[in-house]
């Protein structure tokens, strides 16, 4: 079934969204089936219906680099360059961060088209940038610091909007994790020509985050748009559910049977503080 821009607008309004709404959007264009107008149509529908739209705008694939040789942070689950020659080579191959860089492809087509056509403001975090358009955009984006990448979510007064994706894309869960002392990783990026930076509090894995769905079901509003399952969940409900799950079980939403996975390091971060 083909999806028109009007179908997206109608579905968003069925969820109760309007010009007072602030939403963080995680999305998959392909989940809708064929969309007339593609990602641009979805972006246009979002900005028509919602007051402020926040999206990820990271550039990890271009700007990310290994940790320098010998710099090992406890429970950090990251790789070091073997020596300074390798580190310098990786640094020279990486792209210096600029606010006009394309969004990481793994985040999907919709965030990149949002960057191109919606004239959003964008943060300058070299790995974990966010972009936003609407009345609250400046307030949300000003909440991000190099040492607090999830600040825009913290400042959001609204909802998580999942467009055809699962909770494995729901970075608000990471914010709740970090409040409780886990999923706090150091990562490294090229910030300018010849310059690199260490960035703390970068979140970790999310492949077990769908375990939260039953807990959030009572707070979730849902519609079908084309083939896409579209869900609206209050941000505060996500934070509260995650907090309770982790307080009940420090290993909640993590896999702990794979020592090579970042989940093991995230668990050790919180477990080591208890």
Backbone bond lengths (Angstrom), bond angles and torsions (degrees), N, CA, C in turn:
res aa  C-N    CA-C-N  psi(-1)  N-CA   C-N-CA  omega(-1)  CA-C   N-CA-C  phi
1 X - - - 1.462 - - 1.524 109.44 -
2 X 1.344 116.60 125.99 1.447 120.57 178.09 1.526 110.43 -70.83
3 X 1.314 115.82 145.50 1.461 122.04 179.70 1.521 108.35 -113.52
4 X 1.324 116.50 126.56 1.445 122.13 176.31 1.525 110.42 -98.73
5 X 1.320 116.23 161.15 1.464 120.81 177.13 1.526 110.41 -54.18
6 X 1.334 117.13 -40.17 1.463 121.05 -179.44 1.526 111.69 -62.48
7 X 1.343 117.12 -31.81 1.466 119.96 177.53 1.524 110.53 -66.07
8 X 1.320 116.35 -39.21 1.468 119.90 179.13 1.525 109.67 -67.33
9 X 1.324 116.71 -44.38 1.461 120.89 177.24 1.527 110.41 -57.44
10 X 1.324 117.08 -47.53 1.458 121.22 -178.71 1.529 111.20 -62.32
11 X 1.337 117.41 -43.18 1.454 120.49 179.98 1.513 112.57 -63.67
12 X 1.321 116.72 -41.51 1.466 120.25 179.00 1.527 110.78 -64.33
13 X 1.323 116.33 -39.28 1.468 119.08 178.45 1.522 111.75 -69.24
14 X 1.327 117.25 -32.70 1.467 119.50 174.99 1.523 111.47 -61.47
15 X 1.313 116.74 -29.13 1.465 120.81 177.40 1.525 112.58 -76.04
16 X 1.333 116.93 -5.07 1.454 120.41 179.73 1.510 114.78 89.44
17 X 1.338 117.13 11.12 1.460 120.69 -179.88 1.524 110.08 -79.81
18 X 1.342 115.08 146.87 1.461 120.10 178.59 1.531 108.49 -156.02
19 X 1.323 116.26 -168.57 1.464 120.31 -174.37 1.525 113.27 -70.77
20 X 1.315 118.40 -6.03 1.461 120.36 172.90 1.530 111.74 -90.67
21 X 1.322 117.04 -5.75 1.471 121.12 -172.12 1.522 111.95 -82.32
22 X 1.329 114.87 139.65 1.468 122.85 167.97 1.518 106.62 -114.36
23 X 1.340 116.52 124.81 1.463 120.04 -176.82 1.517 110.54 -132.71
24 X 1.338 115.76 143.03 1.453 120.86 165.08 1.515 106.82 -100.99
25 X 1.322 116.01 126.30 1.461 122.36 -170.77 1.525 110.34 -108.14
26 X 1.334 114.93 127.52 1.467 122.45 168.73 1.522 106.31 -119.25
27 X 1.323 117.01 136.49 1.460 116.94 -163.17 1.521 113.57 -150.18
28 X 1.339 113.52 158.07 1.461 122.92 171.21 1.520 107.80 -138.38
29 X 1.309 117.63 112.73 1.458 121.07 179.88 1.522 111.11 -62.57
30 X 1.319 117.79 -41.89 1.463 121.17 -176.24 1.519 112.44 -64.67
31 X 1.332 117.57 -22.24 1.465 119.97 -178.30 1.526 112.09 -65.13
32 X 1.331 117.85 -24.77 1.459 121.08 -178.66 1.526 112.92 -74.44
33 X 1.328 117.96 -19.40 1.454 120.76 -164.52 1.522 107.64 89.75
34 X 1.325 117.10 -151.75 1.464 119.52 179.07 1.522 110.08 -78.02
35 X 1.345 116.38 124.59 1.456 122.04 177.98 1.524 108.51 -110.48
36 X 1.307 116.58 119.47 1.461 121.19 176.36 1.528 108.62 -66.63
37 X 1.310 116.16 115.39 1.459 120.79 -175.17 1.507 113.68 96.75
38 X 1.338 117.59 -6.30 1.457 122.07 173.63 1.515 114.04 61.32
39 X 1.328 115.06 -149.36 1.463 121.23 -176.49 1.526 112.01 -62.29
40 X 1.345 116.74 -31.21 1.459 119.29 178.87 1.524 111.21 -60.94
41 X 1.326 116.88 -39.27 1.464 120.45 179.67 1.518 111.05 -64.64
42 X 1.337 116.99 -40.19 1.468 120.42 178.57 1.524 110.29 -65.43
43 X 1.330 117.23 -44.06 1.468 120.61 179.08 1.527 110.85 -61.64
44 X 1.319 115.96 -43.13 1.461 120.31 179.68 1.527 111.14 -62.44
45 X 1.334 116.82 -41.02 1.462 120.85 178.40 1.524 110.82 -64.03
46 X 1.332 116.86 -41.86 1.460 120.72 -179.97 1.520 111.65 -61.28
47 X 1.325 117.22 -45.80 1.464 119.76 -177.72 1.524 111.82 -74.37
48 X 1.337 117.99 -25.51 1.463 119.67 174.94 1.519 111.60 -69.41
49 X 1.323 116.64 -42.40 1.460 120.32 -173.77 1.523 111.81 -84.28
50 X 1.321 117.23 -46.04 1.466 121.73 -170.88 1.521 111.15 -93.17
51 X 1.321 115.56 149.61 1.450 119.49 177.35 1.515 112.25 -70.43
52 X 1.343 116.80 -55.36 1.462 122.04 -179.69 1.520 109.64 -127.95
53 X 1.329 115.67 129.96 1.461 122.78 -179.04 1.521 108.67 -116.19
54 X 1.323 116.29 122.70 1.464 124.19 177.72 1.515 108.40 -111.50
55 X 1.332 116.71 133.85 1.465 121.34 178.54 1.522 110.13 -138.80
56 X 1.334 117.01 154.35 1.462 120.07 171.58 1.520 110.50 -66.10
57 X 1.331 115.54 149.19 1.467 120.48 179.87 1.522 110.19 -146.28
58 X 1.348 116.07 37.67 1.453 120.94 -175.90 1.522 113.47 -67.78
59 X 1.331 114.90 158.28 1.472 121.77 -177.90 1.528 110.81 -129.19
60 X 1.313 116.65 29.64 1.463 122.29 -172.60 1.532 112.10 -53.08
61 X 1.332 117.05 -43.56 1.461 120.47 -175.42 1.526 112.04 -61.65
62 X 1.315 117.60 -27.60 1.457 121.56 -178.82 1.524 112.54 -95.02
63 X 1.316 117.36 -39.23 1.467 121.05 -169.87 1.523 114.07 -102.77
64 X 1.331 118.17 -14.72 1.455 121.05 -175.92 1.512 113.26 -70.58
65 X 1.314 116.30 144.74 1.461 123.31 179.25 1.531 108.85 -139.69
66 X 1.355 118.10 165.36 1.465 119.71 176.16 1.523 111.44 -72.29
67 X 1.322 115.47 168.02 1.460 119.77 171.10 1.525 109.32 -69.80
68 X 1.312 117.36 147.77 1.465 119.45 177.15 1.527 110.98 -61.54
69 X 1.312 118.29 155.75 1.467 120.47 179.49 1.522 110.90 -61.12
70 X 1.322 114.61 132.33 1.456 119.96 177.07 1.510 115.37 85.90
71 X 1.330 118.49 -10.63 1.466 120.46 179.09 1.525 108.44 -90.44
72 X 1.316 116.62 97.69 1.462 122.23 -176.72 1.517 108.79 -119.41
73 X 1.312 115.86 115.30 1.458 121.96 176.15 1.526 109.17 -91.43
74 X 1.330 118.49 142.35 1.471 119.56 179.76 1.523 111.40 -61.04
75 X 1.329 115.85 138.02 1.470 122.56 175.20 1.523 111.19 51.90
76 X 1.326 116.85 44.92 1.462 121.02 -174.42 1.522 113.52 -103.28
77 X 1.336 118.02 -18.22 1.461 121.90 173.77 1.529 112.61 49.17
78 X 1.338 115.73 55.37 1.462 119.60 179.47 1.511 109.27 -145.27
79 X 1.320 115.87 159.95 1.464 120.37 -175.14 1.517 110.99 -99.59
80 X 1.322 113.98 146.57 1.464 121.77 176.60 1.518 110.31 -103.48
81 X 1.307 115.37 146.92 1.460 119.66 167.96 1.529 108.54 -61.30
82 X 1.325 115.78 143.72 1.462 119.91 -176.52 1.526 112.09 -65.32
83 X 1.311 116.74 -33.15 1.463 121.60 -179.99 1.528 107.70 -158.69
84 X 1.344 116.02 176.90 1.462 119.35 -176.32 1.518 112.57 -69.62
85 X 1.329 117.55 -26.90 1.471 119.01 176.27 1.526 110.25 -64.14
86 X 1.342 116.41 -44.16 1.467 119.21 177.92 1.523 110.66 -65.44
87 X 1.338 116.43 -41.70 1.462 119.50 -179.48 1.531 110.75 -61.50
88 X 1.337 116.13 -45.34 1.467 119.69 179.98 1.528 111.27 -63.50
89 X 1.340 116.90 -34.91 1.461 120.31 177.87 1.522 110.73 -66.12
90 X 1.334 116.50 -45.70 1.467 120.40 179.08 1.533 110.56 -63.93
91 X 1.318 116.02 -38.54 1.459 119.91 179.06 1.527 110.67 -64.09
92 X 1.321 116.73 -42.60 1.465 119.52 -179.36 1.525 111.72 -68.38
93 X 1.342 117.08 -29.85 1.461 120.61 179.66 1.518 113.03 -77.79
94 X 1.322 117.49 -24.37 1.463 121.31 -178.71 1.529 110.26 -74.07
95 X 1.312 115.31 162.74 1.462 122.31 178.98 1.521 109.85 -97.62
96 X 1.316 116.86 134.72 1.461 120.16 174.90 1.527 109.17 -65.86
97 X 1.326 115.97 137.60 1.460 118.55 -178.63 1.523 111.28 -65.09
98 X 1.336 114.99 135.84 1.462 123.41 169.87 1.526 107.05 -140.11
99 X 1.302 116.50 151.95 1.458 118.74 -177.72 1.524 112.71 -73.13
100 X 1.348 118.28 -8.54 1.458 119.82 177.60 1.532 112.70 -100.42
101 X 1.348 117.27 10.77 1.458 119.55 177.16 1.527 110.29 -68.12
102 X 1.339 117.96 148.48 1.467 119.62 174.83 1.518 111.40 -65.11
103 X 1.328 114.84 153.35 1.456 121.94 177.94 1.529 109.16 -74.84
104 X 1.331 116.71 145.97 1.470 121.06 178.56 1.523 111.17 -49.75
105 X 1.326 116.49 134.70 1.462 120.99 -177.14 1.521 112.19 -62.23
106 X 1.321 117.81 -33.46 1.463 120.01 -176.69 1.524 111.72 -68.27
107 X 1.328 117.94 -12.68 1.458 120.80 175.12 1.528 111.84 -81.61
108 X 1.326 117.50 -13.44 1.456 120.75 174.08 1.519 113.49 106.09
109 X 1.335 114.14 170.74 1.463 121.42 -177.84 1.519 112.49 -72.99
110 X 1.314 117.60 -34.14 1.459 120.00 -173.49 1.529 112.01 -63.68
111 X 1.336 121.46 -46.95 1.471 119.46 177.47 1.525 113.53 -60.44
112 X 1.338 117.27 -36.70 1.463 119.24 179.75 1.524 111.11 -69.22
113 X 1.330 117.58 -42.49 1.461 118.83 177.36 1.530 111.32 -68.38
114 X 1.318 117.22 -33.39 1.460 120.54 174.05 1.523 110.18 -59.38
115 X 1.323 116.98 -42.09 1.467 121.46 177.79 1.515 110.99 -62.17
116 X 1.327 116.97 -39.86 1.459 121.07 -173.41 1.530 113.29 -78.37
117 X 1.341 117.34 -37.05 1.466 118.33 -168.10 1.523 114.93 -112.71
118 X 1.337 117.87 -17.83 1.464 119.46 -173.56 1.522 113.07 -98.30
119 X 1.324 117.53 -0.27 1.460 122.69 179.75 1.523 112.23 51.03
120 X 1.343 116.80 49.57 1.468 118.16 -179.70 1.525 110.79 -76.54
121 X 1.308 115.01 160.19 1.458 120.37 165.21 1.523 107.59 -79.75
122 X 1.336 116.23 155.10 1.471 120.34 -175.92 1.516 109.57 -141.14
123 X 1.328 116.16 142.29 1.458 119.70 176.97 1.526 110.28 -79.73
124 X 1.316 115.62 170.16 1.468 120.75 -175.77 1.523 112.63 -110.47
125 X 1.336 117.90 23.14 1.460 119.48 175.87 1.526 108.30 -66.63
126 X 1.346 118.73 126.65 1.462 120.39 -172.00 1.523 115.49 -68.38
127 X 1.327 118.07 -13.61 1.462 120.73 177.32 1.518 112.75 -119.97
128 X 1.331 116.88 -38.87 1.456 122.22 -161.84 1.526 110.20 -125.45
129 X 1.319 116.58 48.43 1.456 120.49 -178.00 1.527 111.02 -67.66
130 X 1.329 114.81 156.25 1.462 122.79 170.54 1.521 109.01 -123.88
131 X 1.328 114.83 158.76 1.457 121.14 176.44 1.530 108.24 -133.23
132 X 1.333 115.91 150.17 1.457 119.48 -178.50 1.516 109.90 -153.64
133 X 1.330 114.70 149.22 1.457 122.59 174.33 1.512 108.25 -133.78
134 X 1.344 116.26 141.34 1.447 120.75 178.69 1.511 111.80 125.50
135 X 1.328 117.32 177.07 1.464 121.38 -173.79 1.525 114.85 -59.06
136 X 1.337 117.64 -32.11 1.468 120.26 -176.83 1.529 112.67 -96.35
137 X 1.336 117.51 5.94 1.461 120.15 -173.49 1.522 112.56 -57.39
138 X 1.313 117.20 -47.21 1.461 120.00 -177.49 1.525 110.91 -62.97
139 X 1.320 116.86 -43.29 1.468 120.11 179.53 1.524 111.66 -60.94
140 X 1.331 117.02 -42.77 1.460 120.35 -179.18 1.523 111.40 -65.73
141 X 1.323 115.92 -47.16 1.459 119.37 -173.12 1.527 112.13 -73.23
142 X 1.319 116.94 -29.49 1.465 119.68 177.04 1.529 111.78 -65.77
143 X 1.322 117.08 -17.07 1.466 120.70 -179.16 1.526 112.75 -78.03
144 X 1.329 117.49 -9.42 1.465 118.91 177.93 1.523 110.23 -88.40
145 X 1.337 114.62 134.64 1.458 121.99 173.08 1.526 107.96 -124.98
146 X 1.318 118.39 161.95 1.465 118.84 177.10 1.525 112.74 -56.44
147 X 1.339 117.07 -30.95 1.471 120.68 -179.43 1.528 112.35 -95.41
148 X 1.342 118.61 4.21 1.464 121.50 -179.19 1.531 108.70 -146.31
149 X 1.341 116.55 73.38 1.470 120.04 -172.94 1.516 114.44 -65.87
150 X 1.333 118.96 -24.72 1.460 120.90 -177.46 1.526 112.39 -90.53
151 X 1.316 117.18 14.11 1.453 121.56 178.66 1.524 115.19 -54.07
152 X 1.351 119.86 -40.57 1.468 119.12 179.06 1.525 113.54 -60.53
153 X 1.324 117.27 -34.57 1.463 119.34 176.76 1.522 109.62 -69.78
154 X 1.315 116.44 -40.85 1.460 120.57 178.69 1.528 110.54 -58.22
155 X 1.340 117.25 -38.23 1.462 121.65 -177.11 1.524 113.25 -80.31
156 X 1.324 117.77 -12.85 1.468 121.84 -176.20 1.524 111.15 -66.96
157 X 1.304 116.61 129.73 1.470 122.33 173.10 1.523 107.98 -106.93
158 X 1.312 116.03 76.69 1.454 117.05 -174.61 1.501 114.29 -179.29
159 X 1.328 115.06 -131.08 1.452 120.99 -164.81 1.521 112.79 -132.48
160 X 1.330 113.69 156.28 1.458 122.40 167.12 1.530 107.20 -89.80
161 X 1.331 116.88 130.64 1.458 122.11 179.41 1.522 108.31 -119.04
162 X 1.330 116.17 113.39 1.460 122.38 -179.33 1.523 108.29 -102.48
163 X 1.319 116.11 109.74 1.463 122.03 -179.54 1.524 109.26 -98.22
164 X 1.328 115.95 88.25 1.459 119.90 176.38 1.500 115.26 74.46
165 X 1.339 117.96 14.10 1.461 121.77 177.65 1.524 108.60 -121.66
166 X 1.328 115.82 167.14 1.451 121.79 -178.55 1.531 109.75 -97.76
167 X 1.319 115.32 -178.64 1.461 119.64 177.99 1.534 112.54 -68.21
168 X 1.316 118.24 -8.32 1.464 119.12 174.16 1.525 111.47 -66.02
169 X 1.337 116.87 -14.83 1.469 121.43 175.14 1.523 112.51 -98.14
170 X 1.316 117.90 -0.28 1.461 122.92 -169.94 1.528 110.64 -86.97
171 X 1.326 116.91 92.67 1.466 120.95 -175.20 1.524 112.72 -72.01
172 X 1.322 118.35 -12.72 1.465 119.94 175.65 1.528 110.64 -62.23
173 X 1.331 116.85 -30.07 1.465 120.07 175.17 1.522 110.44 -61.98
174 X 1.329 117.08 -37.54 1.463 120.27 177.88 1.529 110.92 -62.88
175 X 1.323 116.82 -37.70 1.467 119.00 178.70 1.526 110.51 -60.54
176 X 1.323 116.89 -44.90 1.473 120.10 177.76 1.523 110.87 -62.48
177 X 1.333 117.12 -40.30 1.465 120.03 176.04 1.524 110.77 -57.00
178 X 1.319 116.38 -46.63 1.457 119.84 -175.37 1.523 112.16 -67.79
179 X 1.326 117.63 -33.20 1.459 120.04 173.48 1.533 111.08 -56.61
180 X 1.346 115.77 -32.18 1.461 120.68 -176.48 1.525 113.05 -96.24
181 X 1.337 117.31 2.92 1.450 120.22 171.94 1.506 116.59 94.14
182 X 1.321 117.55 21.91 1.458 118.48 176.35 1.531 109.80 -132.90
183 X 1.334 115.30 167.20 1.465 122.51 -177.33 1.524 110.67 62.81
184 X 1.327 114.73 42.69 1.466 122.58 -179.28 1.527 108.26 -115.60
185 X 1.318 115.84 92.38 1.452 120.91 -173.50 1.532 111.82 -111.43
186 X 1.317 115.30 151.99 1.462 122.34 171.90 1.527 108.88 -96.30
187 X 1.340 115.58 132.76 1.453 120.49 176.59 1.528 108.86 -136.08
188 X 1.333 115.97 171.02 1.460 120.86 -165.93 1.523 109.79 -133.67
189 X 1.343 115.56 143.34 1.459 120.07 -175.92 1.520 110.00 -147.44
190 X 1.321 114.39 158.62 1.462 121.41 172.80 1.521 107.68 -88.01
191 X 1.316 116.64 113.92 1.461 120.90 -176.03 1.520 113.06 -92.69
192 X 1.340 117.35 -25.20 1.459 122.84 178.46 1.524 107.22 -164.09
193 X 1.307 117.77 172.08 1.462 120.70 -178.08 1.521 110.09 -57.34
194 X 1.339 115.24 120.67 1.448 121.21 178.08 1.508 114.84 77.44
195 X 1.332 117.97 2.64 1.458 121.09 -176.54 1.523 110.55 -120.48
196 X 1.330 115.49 141.22 1.455 120.75 175.68 1.516 109.11 -130.06
197 X 1.325 115.55 162.27 1.454 120.46 -176.39 1.519 109.54 -141.03
198 X 1.329 115.90 143.80 1.463 121.99 171.97 1.525 108.17 -93.94
199 X 1.346 116.18 131.35 1.458 122.06 -174.46 1.523 109.71 -121.55
200 X 1.326 118.76 118.32 1.467 121.27 -178.78 1.521 112.46 -87.95
201 X 1.321 115.37 168.31 1.468 123.53 171.65 1.524 113.19 63.48
202 X 1.316 115.99 31.70 1.461 120.64 172.95 1.531 107.68 -81.82
203 X 1.333 119.32 131.07 1.465 120.69 -175.59 1.519 113.30 -71.70
204 X 1.334 114.85 167.29 1.454 121.19 -174.46 1.513 114.10 -106.85
205 X 1.342 116.13 -137.58 1.459 122.00 -174.44 1.532 111.75 -76.02
206 X 1.342 114.22 159.72 1.464 119.49 -179.91 1.527 112.44 -138.71
207 X 1.330 118.54 12.21 1.466 119.76 -170.65 1.524 113.87 -71.35
208 X 1.349 118.23 -8.62 1.463 120.57 175.04 1.534 112.71 -107.38
209 X 1.324 116.81 10.22 1.462 119.66 -173.67 1.530 113.16 -68.76
210 X 1.322 118.55 -19.49 1.463 118.69 177.37 1.527 112.60 -66.54
211 X 1.322 117.41 -12.20 1.467 119.83 175.15 1.528 111.92 -62.13
212 X 1.339 116.79 -16.77 1.462 120.24 -178.54 1.526 112.09 -82.03
213 X 1.325 118.25 -14.62 1.467 120.72 -171.22 1.531 113.92 -56.20
214 X 1.340 120.27 -46.21 1.469 118.23 -179.88 1.526 113.49 -59.80
215 X 1.314 116.50 -34.71 1.466 120.24 -179.35 1.531 110.35 -69.72
216 X 1.332 116.65 -34.76 1.460 120.91 -176.51 1.527 113.40 -88.38
217 X 1.314 117.32 -7.97 1.465 119.24 -174.51 1.528 113.05 -54.98
218 X 1.347 120.36 -42.32 1.471 118.64 -179.45 1.526 113.53 -63.74
219 X 1.331 117.75 -25.45 1.468 121.37 -178.13 1.522 112.99 -93.66
220 X 1.336 117.33 -1.79 1.461 122.24 -172.09 1.527 111.42 -95.86
221 X 1.333 115.38 132.09 1.462 121.89 168.27 1.523 107.69 -104.11
222 X 1.339 116.64 139.52 1.457 119.69 -171.32 1.520 111.92 -141.27
223 X 1.336 116.20 140.20 1.457 122.80 171.68 1.520 108.27 -136.62
224 X 1.315 115.46 164.53 1.456 122.11 173.62 1.524 107.93 -108.07
225 X 1.330 116.54 125.84 1.458 121.48 174.96 1.519 107.09 -120.78
226 X 1.329 116.34 110.09 1.458 118.37 -170.86 1.511 108.74 61.53
227 X 1.329 116.24 -126.89 1.454 120.81 177.73 1.528 112.37 -94.68
228 X 1.325 116.67 0.53 1.467 120.58 -172.68 1.514 112.20 -90.04
229 X 1.300 115.73 134.42 1.456 122.78 169.02 1.526 107.49 -85.12
230 X 1.330 116.59 117.04 1.463 121.93 -174.74 1.522 108.55 -115.53
231 X 1.343 116.56 125.19 1.453 120.99 -173.39 1.529 111.38 -128.55
232 X 1.317 114.38 141.19 1.463 123.31 174.71 1.516 108.42 -117.49
233 X 1.339 116.27 122.18 1.460 121.42 -179.40 1.529 108.00 -130.69
234 X 1.322 119.01 127.78 1.467 119.87 177.07 1.526 111.43 -56.35
235 X 1.316 115.78 134.69 1.466 119.94 179.77 1.516 111.12 -55.32
236 X 1.329 116.80 -43.65 1.458 119.79 -177.27 1.522 111.95 -64.09
237 X 1.347 117.44 -31.00 1.464 120.24 176.84 1.524 110.81 -67.45
238 X 1.335 116.47 -38.28 1.467 120.34 177.80 1.520 110.11 -64.43
239 X 1.331 116.66 -44.72 1.463 120.23 179.56 1.523 111.23 -62.57
240 X 1.332 116.99 -44.52 1.462 120.33 -177.30 1.522 111.48 -66.54
241 X 1.338 117.02 -41.67 1.467 120.47 -179.36 1.522 110.74 -65.89
242 X 1.317 116.52 -43.31 1.469 120.14 179.47 1.524 110.60 -63.38
243 X 1.309 116.11 -45.05 1.467 120.28 179.48 1.521 111.30 -57.67
244 X 1.337 116.53 -46.30 1.454 119.23 -177.25 1.524 111.34 -66.81
245 X 1.332 116.89 -40.74 1.467 119.77 178.90 1.528 111.13 -61.03
246 X 1.314 116.97 -42.69 1.468 120.25 -176.68 1.531 111.13 -74.28
247 X 1.324 116.85 -36.47 1.468 118.50 176.31 1.525 111.21 -64.68
248 X 1.336 116.08 -35.60 1.464 119.57 177.79 1.525 111.75 -73.49
249 X 1.342 116.17 -32.87 1.466 121.17 -178.11 1.522 108.14 -151.17
250 X 1.337 118.51 106.54 1.470 120.94 -177.71 1.524 113.86 -57.90
251 X 1.333 118.14 -18.20 1.464 121.05 178.41 1.523 112.71 -94.12
252 X 1.322 118.45 4.61 1.462 120.86 -178.64 1.527 110.70 -58.79
253 X 1.331 115.70 141.34 1.461 124.77 177.71 1.531 113.04 67.81
254 X 1.318 116.88 13.66 1.465 122.01 177.18 1.528 109.62 -121.93
255 X 1.331 116.15 151.86 1.455 119.22 163.46 1.525 106.08 -92.91
256 X 1.306 117.01 134.43 1.469 119.85 -178.35 1.523 112.02 -119.45
257 X 1.345 116.14 9.08 1.466 119.33 -177.47 1.520 112.72 -100.72
258 X 1.343 118.08 2.00 1.453 121.74 179.72 1.522 108.52 -120.41
259 X 1.331 118.03 102.30 1.462 119.79 -176.73 1.523 113.56 -65.67
260 X 1.342 117.47 -16.53 1.460 120.82 179.70 1.526 112.23 -84.61
261 X 1.327 117.19 -11.94 1.467 121.49 -177.07 1.526 110.10 -84.37
262 X 1.315 116.46 148.51 1.458 120.63 176.90 1.524 112.38 -63.79
263 X 1.323 117.36 -19.13 1.464 119.60 177.31 1.526 111.11 -57.65
264 X 1.338 116.16 -40.14 1.463 119.77 -179.16 1.524 110.55 -62.32
265 X 1.334 116.98 -40.91 1.464 120.49 178.47 1.519 111.14 -68.41
266 X 1.344 117.21 -38.41 1.464 120.28 178.04 1.519 110.65 -63.72
267 X 1.319 116.79 -40.88 1.459 120.38 177.68 1.522 110.77 -63.94
268 X 1.316 117.00 -41.44 1.450 119.99 -179.52 1.527 111.68 -65.80
269 X 1.336 116.59 -33.04 1.464 119.61 177.69 1.525 111.19 -58.92
270 X 1.329 116.28 -48.67 1.473 118.76 -178.96 1.522 111.24 -77.69
271 X 1.323 117.29 -35.78 1.462 120.84 -178.42 1.521 110.69 -66.90
272 X 1.343 116.36 -36.29 1.446 119.80 -179.33 1.512 114.08 -70.76
273 X 1.347 116.77 -14.48 1.464 120.47 179.95 1.524 112.48 -97.09
274 X 1.325 117.42 -4.50 1.460 119.77 -175.32 1.529 111.32 -82.71
